[in-house]
Every structure is written in structure tokens, then in C-alpha cells.
């Protein structure tokens, strides 16, 4: 899903439409930020209680920060990309 957001925002940026350019750049930055955060989560090779607990905590922290970003950024990119936001 994030890759789709990156692609759609990149296409809008390339169009240089005055109405959507700023919002497309914001969406692109947001999608890159989300991808960066999710790639930083380390999946344990050997599953134990401690390794799984650490994985869950790390994932939870990423989701909490992402949720805050979604609340702050999604109103800025509306009314464009409505369908993409709903899918996300």
C-alpha cells in the first residue's frame, strides 16, 4: 500500500499541477517516512518470549508514531488522494 502511495504522489508531483503539487509532496514525504519506520523493525530469527515481546513493543511504538502522523498529515492532503487514504 505504501508503495502505491509513493507512486501516485510521484506522478502528481511530475504533473506540476498547482492544486495538487504541495499535497502530493506531503503525501510522498509521509509515505517515505512510513516505509523508513517499518523497515527499521527487526524481526527476530529465533522466536522466544523475550524476542517476541521486544518485537511487539517495537512494532507498537512504530504504529503509535505513525498514527499521530496520520492524524496530523491526512487533513493536509485532502481533498486529494481520498481513495488512497481510505485504503491506507
Buried (B, 14 or more C-beta within 10 A) or exposed (E): EBEEBBEBBBEBBEEEEEEBBEBBBBBBEBBBBBBEBEEEEEEEEEEEEEBEEEBEEBEEEBEEEBEEBBEEBBEEBEEBBEEBBEEB
